[in-house]
Amino acid sequence: MGATNILDRLYARIGLLNGVETEFVHSCDVANAGVLFSLAALLSNGLLDSIEDYFKLPPGYYTIQQIFLVIAFLALCRIKTYEQLRYCAPGEWGKILGIDRLPEVKTLRNKIGILSDQQNAESWSVALCKKWMESNTASAGILCVDGHTRVYHGSQTKLPRHYVARERLCHRATVDYWVNAMDGKPFFCVNQVVDHGLLDVLRREIIPALQRDVPSQPDAEQLNLNPYLHRFTVIFDREGYSPAFMLEMKVQRIAIITYHKFPQEDWDCAEFAEYTSVDKITGITKVLQLAERGTQLSNGLWIREIRCMKADGHQSSILSTDYISDLMVVALELFSRWSQENYFKYMRENYSLDRLIDYKTEQIPETTKVVNPEYRSITSKVRSTAAKLARLKVAFSDVELTGDIEPQQVESYTQKKADLQQRIEERNR
């Protein structure tokens, strides 16, 4: 039922034991024991690799490996908060972990607090990211970048407002910019409390990190021999559309794939041809109607524009500075970014991706650029006045004489028009 290893707990209490040994025993009908099938996958993904180099725990009953496994197993069993452990059988969970019982909620929180205070989680995450990229160099060379808003409904602080597409509303939230492989596998994310947009995060944090960590990049000699060769490919949606940014990345030999934010008129249907390809990830055969032209952007940069025509005649415009890959490959790479959207949806529903990690607040540095609150207030008043003015203009245009023209009716009509005209002039002033 609970703490049966009393002797070792006593030794840990008086400081004579630094972590109890994990020992599995023969058991029947253990709830949630199927999670042990995931242990091999967790270890192969580096859950316990070199954690002693980044984290330390003071002497106690539970080892750092056991704490990490507890957190991973709880997540896989869809136990989204530690408080829910109060409704779980601690002895049953102890059998899964190879110890007598699961840590108490208070104990687990204290251990996680100690690990968090060491400020090494980001370094450990970077090491894991490198391991994942090196294990699949082909996947690491094509990366999807997108932002995900985490809404905050509390009252401890007033976070900046962000548009939440899934709710079609503006909420106070932070933004996480995720970097995923084409199959949706996450590499890392960058959290922005004060968000200046995708392009700013790409320039300051994501691109420098990728230049440092993406494996199997061509060397300087290979780049010199082939002027069209690129280091790796970054894919994002229309939020990152910028001719200036595309030129910057071309100079750095980084390929960009995105949607055209301002496509011109549709192309002639005669330009399109049928292309067939087998998706390397899903194995599904895909057939697309594609056409390609060279397009010059506003800053003079020539890039590839690929159009994909659907059955209803709608044309999606794709821009790319990948001058080597086949147009079918470029189209499939852009459309694969939906795996990232599916990842967000799955993580929200199953792993509480939107849940706040903690409720601590901290001061924003004075050097951080934010929108002036007075500007927001004045802009709000301007919009309100403009809306009222528009309604008055509509009312003014609707005033008209109907039926027989009588002197009394004409005077009333004239007075009403004059009143509305006066109110419009006041609004304009």
Legacy VTK file of the C-alpha trace (Angstrom):
# vtk DataFile Version 3.0
C-alpha trace
ASCII
DATASET POLYDATA
POINTS 429 float
0.000 0.000 0.000
2.790 2.442 0.713
6.204 2.808 2.317
7.217 -0.801 2.945
10.999 -0.254 2.676
11.158 1.311 6.116
14.805 0.582 6.844
16.177 2.311 3.717
13.881 5.250 4.344
15.303 5.567 7.824
18.860 5.497 6.451
17.939 8.190 3.912
16.393 10.283 6.642
19.587 10.329 8.715
21.793 10.869 5.661
23.268 7.388 5.295
21.618 6.561 1.937
21.947 8.413 -1.356
19.153 6.879 -3.401
17.471 3.509 -3.121
18.255 0.859 -5.740
15.652 0.078 -8.391
14.484 -3.516 -8.041
11.533 -4.983 -9.906
9.572 -7.801 -8.280
7.102 -10.323 -9.682
3.604 -8.794 -9.573
0.169 -9.417 -11.072
-2.541 -7.019 -12.204
-0.525 -3.794 -11.828
-2.460 -0.786 -13.117
-0.695 1.242 -15.839
2.164 -1.296 -16.022
1.941 -1.174 -19.826
3.824 2.112 -19.681
6.990 0.068 -19.127
6.856 -0.867 -22.823
7.832 2.758 -23.532
10.987 2.542 -21.389
13.196 1.456 -24.295
11.934 4.354 -26.442
12.532 6.848 -23.611
16.084 5.621 -23.103
16.878 5.588 -26.834
15.684 9.200 -27.057
18.153 10.178 -24.334
15.911 10.713 -21.308
18.655 9.650 -18.866
21.725 10.521 -20.961
24.258 12.541 -18.957
21.610 14.003 -16.655
24.138 13.918 -13.787
26.254 16.397 -15.779
23.434 18.958 -15.761
21.438 18.247 -12.593
22.238 17.371 -9.001
20.012 16.242 -6.133
20.950 16.271 -2.460
21.191 12.856 -0.749
17.773 11.299 -0.262
15.633 8.259 -0.854
14.871 8.863 -4.548
17.554 9.053 -7.233
17.568 11.596 -10.039
16.926 8.804 -12.589
13.799 7.746 -10.688
12.503 11.325 -10.609
12.958 11.667 -14.385
11.204 8.359 -15.006
8.318 9.373 -12.738
7.772 12.556 -14.750
7.961 10.691 -18.082
5.637 7.867 -17.004
3.057 10.279 -15.584
3.013 12.173 -18.883
2.594 8.969 -20.909
-0.289 7.896 -18.645
-1.977 11.271 -19.329
-1.701 12.378 -15.676
-1.429 16.078 -16.448
-0.848 17.519 -12.959
1.046 16.184 -9.974
-1.959 16.866 -7.757
-3.771 14.046 -9.573
-1.343 11.620 -7.903
-3.424 11.942 -4.764
-5.988 9.735 -6.480
-3.449 7.109 -7.634
-2.337 4.054 -5.688
1.272 4.867 -4.646
2.189 1.219 -4.097
1.041 0.229 -7.576
3.116 2.999 -9.118
6.052 1.908 -6.955
5.974 -1.518 -8.607
6.190 0.167 -12.013
9.240 2.169 -10.894
10.960 -0.708 -9.070
10.671 0.901 -5.622
8.197 0.561 -2.760
6.027 3.587 -3.569
5.654 6.724 -5.675
6.954 9.991 -4.162
4.391 12.184 -2.430
3.183 15.214 -4.365
5.014 17.560 -1.983
8.237 15.542 -2.266
8.040 15.414 -6.054
7.451 19.150 -6.290
10.395 19.848 -3.982
12.698 17.655 -6.099
11.573 19.322 -9.329
12.049 22.727 -7.708
15.648 21.853 -6.821
16.348 20.680 -10.374
14.744 23.791 -11.890
16.691 26.195 -9.681
19.964 24.905 -11.139
19.108 26.690 -14.438
20.488 23.867 -16.600
17.290 22.685 -18.271
18.032 24.681 -21.434
21.562 23.262 -21.721
20.220 19.730 -21.295
17.558 20.448 -23.919
20.229 21.658 -26.381
22.222 18.458 -25.848
19.106 16.345 -26.473
18.312 18.357 -29.615
21.804 17.666 -30.989
21.383 13.966 -30.262
18.031 13.826 -32.077
19.354 15.713 -35.097
22.463 13.560 -35.380
20.360 10.390 -35.204
18.467 11.440 -38.364
20.530 13.828 -40.455
18.132 13.742 -43.425
15.196 14.852 -41.271
17.270 17.516 -39.528
18.071 19.235 -42.836
14.424 20.206 -43.502
12.804 22.047 -40.586
9.338 23.503 -39.997
8.993 26.599 -37.804
5.688 27.825 -36.415
4.362 29.679 -33.383
1.926 28.356 -30.786
0.151 30.635 -28.301
-0.292 29.567 -24.687
-3.238 31.479 -23.270
-3.130 32.826 -19.690
-6.493 33.402 -18.010
-5.161 34.382 -14.578
-4.863 37.784 -12.950
-1.315 37.799 -11.540
0.009 39.810 -14.472
-1.169 41.382 -17.712
0.610 39.571 -20.499
0.559 41.063 -24.024
-2.439 40.116 -26.137
-2.001 37.699 -29.025
-4.399 36.496 -31.664
-5.326 32.849 -30.996
-6.308 31.353 -34.349
-8.008 28.276 -32.886
-10.381 30.536 -30.893
-10.434 33.473 -33.335
-9.976 35.850 -30.407
-7.225 37.927 -28.840
-6.083 36.673 -25.425
-3.284 37.419 -23.023
-0.704 34.780 -23.829
2.909 33.853 -24.415
4.162 32.445 -27.723
6.281 29.341 -28.210
8.096 29.048 -31.544
8.612 25.351 -32.293
11.164 23.799 -34.646
9.958 20.407 -35.900
11.034 17.848 -38.475
8.855 17.099 -41.494
7.200 14.193 -39.657
6.267 16.471 -36.743
9.071 15.315 -34.428
9.996 18.282 -32.208
13.591 19.443 -31.882
13.290 22.538 -29.675
11.138 25.584 -28.971
11.777 29.221 -28.065
9.436 30.935 -25.604
8.605 34.628 -26.116
6.660 36.525 -23.452
7.033 39.778 -25.377
6.651 38.649 -28.971
8.029 40.717 -31.861
7.005 38.201 -34.496
8.319 35.141 -36.276
10.943 36.989 -38.320
12.544 38.528 -35.231
12.788 35.151 -33.478
14.165 33.509 -36.619
16.899 36.125 -36.937
17.899 36.311 -33.277
17.548 32.755 -31.979
16.360 30.009 -34.313
18.667 30.484 -37.326
21.855 30.880 -35.183
20.904 27.724 -33.252
20.306 25.763 -36.453
23.566 26.952 -38.001
25.325 25.624 -34.920
23.452 22.338 -34.418
22.170 21.009 -37.759
24.451 18.090 -38.734
25.931 17.227 -42.145
25.982 20.787 -43.466
28.087 21.284 -46.618
31.503 22.791 -45.984
32.878 25.989 -47.519
34.508 24.141 -50.429
31.247 22.431 -51.425
29.368 25.735 -51.200
31.946 27.452 -53.411
31.781 24.724 -56.049
27.975 24.884 -56.303
26.474 28.400 -55.992
22.955 26.929 -55.665
23.774 24.519 -52.821
22.230 25.373 -49.424
23.081 24.404 -45.844
19.566 23.400 -44.775
15.917 24.309 -45.453
13.521 26.261 -43.227
9.747 26.111 -43.830
7.159 28.513 -42.378
3.784 30.029 -43.215
2.813 33.484 -44.528
3.692 35.178 -41.223
7.358 34.926 -42.180
6.942 36.269 -45.729
9.578 38.953 -46.254
11.669 39.596 -49.393
14.379 41.173 -47.232
14.572 38.098 -44.974
14.677 35.748 -47.972
17.622 37.707 -49.361
19.399 37.556 -45.982
18.972 33.783 -45.858
20.123 33.390 -49.479
23.326 35.213 -48.606
23.799 32.796 -45.670
23.041 29.850 -48.029
19.878 28.808 -46.166
16.901 27.751 -48.297
13.442 29.147 -47.523
10.056 27.656 -48.426
6.874 29.600 -47.680
3.565 30.717 -49.149
3.313 33.819 -51.330
1.590 36.477 -49.249
0.597 38.580 -52.277
0.004 36.207 -55.222
-1.022 37.752 -58.513
-3.729 36.524 -60.878
-4.177 32.795 -61.482
-1.961 31.110 -64.043
-3.275 29.495 -67.205
-4.434 25.918 -66.575
-2.408 24.782 -69.588
0.812 25.417 -67.625
-0.008 22.755 -65.033
1.112 19.147 -65.297
0.474 16.090 -63.146
3.264 14.997 -60.797
3.322 11.820 -58.715
5.453 11.024 -55.693
5.500 8.602 -52.760
5.688 10.292 -49.362
8.835 9.017 -47.594
7.233 9.400 -44.178
3.738 7.953 -44.684
4.315 5.868 -47.808
1.222 7.388 -49.418
1.286 8.128 -53.150
0.410 11.749 -53.817
-0.661 13.282 -57.117
-0.465 17.066 -57.569
-1.133 19.508 -60.409
1.932 21.778 -60.431
3.440 24.585 -62.492
6.570 26.687 -62.010
7.894 30.116 -62.954
10.746 32.366 -61.927
9.527 35.354 -59.898
11.311 38.590 -59.028
10.421 40.033 -55.625
10.196 43.719 -54.764
13.870 43.835 -53.719
15.063 42.306 -56.993
15.586 38.760 -55.671
14.750 36.034 -58.187
13.167 32.961 -56.624
11.116 29.950 -57.658
7.331 30.293 -57.619
5.442 26.997 -57.719
1.673 26.855 -58.084
-0.415 23.892 -56.929
-3.897 23.712 -58.441
-6.626 21.852 -56.560
-9.624 20.077 -58.066
-11.822 23.162 -57.539
-9.365 25.343 -59.491
-7.872 27.120 -56.464
-4.143 27.818 -56.861
-1.728 27.853 -53.905
1.399 29.922 -54.519
4.680 28.593 -53.071
7.936 30.572 -52.940
11.319 28.915 -52.475
15.016 29.704 -52.625
15.775 25.980 -52.948
17.073 26.054 -56.524
18.096 22.374 -56.628
15.167 20.210 -55.509
12.414 19.100 -57.858
9.243 21.207 -57.728
7.257 18.196 -56.448
9.706 17.831 -53.556
9.400 21.529 -52.686
5.587 21.357 -52.711
5.485 18.250 -50.510
7.950 19.801 -48.070
5.733 22.860 -47.600
2.538 20.831 -47.267
4.263 18.599 -44.694
4.158 21.502 -42.223
0.625 20.348 -41.414
2.301 17.601 -39.388
3.425 20.389 -37.065
-0.150 21.649 -36.695
-1.242 18.086 -35.920
1.540 17.893 -33.331
0.220 21.018 -31.587
-3.317 19.640 -31.553
-2.224 16.248 -30.222
-0.014 17.784 -27.522
-2.770 20.155 -26.384
-5.270 17.354 -25.997
-2.991 14.727 -24.477
-0.073 16.437 -22.755
-1.424 19.844 -21.646
0.852 21.791 -23.968
-0.971 25.004 -23.015
-0.610 24.536 -19.263
1.684 26.989 -17.484
4.823 25.394 -16.055
4.764 27.636 -12.979
3.050 30.740 -11.655
6.132 32.828 -10.937
6.283 36.406 -12.195
9.353 38.464 -13.012
10.071 41.990 -14.152
10.505 42.585 -17.869
13.921 44.206 -18.560
13.666 47.934 -19.215
15.494 47.489 -22.528
12.694 45.291 -23.922
10.727 47.078 -26.637
6.949 46.982 -26.136
4.002 48.919 -27.537
3.398 52.184 -25.658
0.173 51.800 -23.576
-0.789 55.385 -24.422
-0.529 54.537 -28.119
-2.895 51.611 -27.586
-5.349 53.844 -25.713
-5.298 56.575 -28.379
-5.615 53.995 -31.178
-8.639 52.492 -29.432
-10.310 55.908 -29.197
-9.559 56.649 -32.867
-11.137 53.362 -33.938
-14.178 53.979 -31.761
-14.664 57.473 -33.196
-14.195 56.215 -36.761
-16.842 53.543 -36.198
-19.323 56.081 -34.826
-18.581 58.391 -37.764
-19.216 55.579 -40.221
-22.574 54.825 -38.608
-23.557 58.523 -38.799
-22.629 58.640 -42.492
-24.805 55.606 -43.118
-27.706 57.235 -41.277
-27.126 60.464 -43.238
-27.271 58.662 -46.569
-30.447 56.812 -45.560
-32.415 59.991 -44.882
-34.676 60.617 -47.908
-38.091 62.039 -48.739
-40.830 59.563 -49.525
-44.443 60.132 -50.557
-46.033 63.561 -51.081
-43.790 66.585 -50.535
-45.363 68.789 -47.875
-43.731 71.933 -46.436
-43.750 70.462 -42.932
-42.115 67.227 -44.106
-39.456 69.128 -46.074
-38.586 71.220 -43.023
-38.288 68.074 -40.858
-36.139 66.389 -43.504
-33.899 69.467 -43.845
-33.481 69.774 -40.073
-32.583 66.099 -39.690
-29.985 66.319 -42.450
-28.506 69.458 -40.889
-28.267 67.793 -37.449
-26.522 64.765 -38.888
-24.172 66.935 -40.942
-23.266 68.919 -37.822
-22.526 65.739 -35.844
-20.347 64.398 -38.689
-18.360 67.647 -38.759
-17.881 67.461 -35.002
-16.613 63.884 -35.325
-14.224 64.924 -38.071
-12.831 67.701 -35.895
LINES 1 430
429 0 1 2 3 4 5 6 7 8 9 10 11 12 13 14 15 16 17 18 19 20 21 22 23 24 25 26 27 28 29 30 31 32 33 34 35 36 37 38 39 40 41 42 43 44 45 46 47 48 49 50 51 52 53 54 55 56 57 58 59 60 61 62 63 64 65 66 67 68 69 70 71 72 73 74 75 76 77 78 79 80 81 82 83 84 85 86 87 88 89 90 91 92 93 94 95 96 97 98 99 100 101 102 103 104 105 106 107 108 109 110 111 112 113 114 115 116 117 118 119 120 121 122 123 124 125 126 127 128 129 130 131 132 133 134 135 136 137 138 139 140 141 142 143 144 145 146 147 148 149 150 151 152 153 154 155 156 157 158 159 160 161 162 163 164 165 166 167 168 169 170 171 172 173 174 175 176 177 178 179 180 181 182 183 184 185 186 187 188 189 190 191 192 193 194 195 196 197 198 199 200 201 202 203 204 205 206 207 208 209 210 211 212 213 214 215 216 217 218 219 220 221 222 223 224 225 226 227 228 229 230 231 232 233 234 235 236 237 238 239 240 241 242 243 244 245 246 247 248 249 250 251 252 253 254 255 256 257 258 259 260 261 262 263 264 265 266 267 268 269 270 271 272 273 274 275 276 277 278 279 280 281 282 283 284 285 286 287 288 289 290 291 292 293 294 295 296 297 298 299 300 301 302 303 304 305 306 307 308 309 310 311 312 313 314 315 316 317 318 319 320 321 322 323 324 325 326 327 328 329 330 331 332 333 334 335 336 337 338 339 340 341 342 343 344 345 346 347 348 349 350 351 352 353 354 355 356 357 358 359 360 361 362 363 364 365 366 367 368 369 370 371 372 373 374 375 376 377 378 379 380 381 382 383 384 385 386 387 388 389 390 391 392 393 394 395 396 397 398 399 400 401 402 403 404 405 406 407 408 409 410 411 412 413 414 415 416 417 418 419 420 421 422 423 424 425 426 427 428
